[in-house]
């Protein structure tokens, strides 16, 4: 019998909390940059830096998730091969 792991899914509350947390953090930084008492080009530079950091964080999260999912697929294929070999093996068969 195969013990297939159940895919864990996030709850709607967890997803909502992550979205709200991201929005609050990005909004707070944007508000801080907007209210900064400096030249406009400095605020623009900081704004572009925040956007670049945000897109880089999303890309990194996607790459890490993709690598983890690829490892799970390889592991499941190896497990299926092992189960097939064990199912076909007859220990009482003469060599």
ABEGO torsion letter per residue (X at the ends): XBBBBBBBBBBAAAAAAAAAAAAAAAAAAAAAAAABBBBAAAAAAAAAAAAAAAAAAAAAAAAAAAAAAAAAAAAAAAAAAAAAAAAABBAABBX
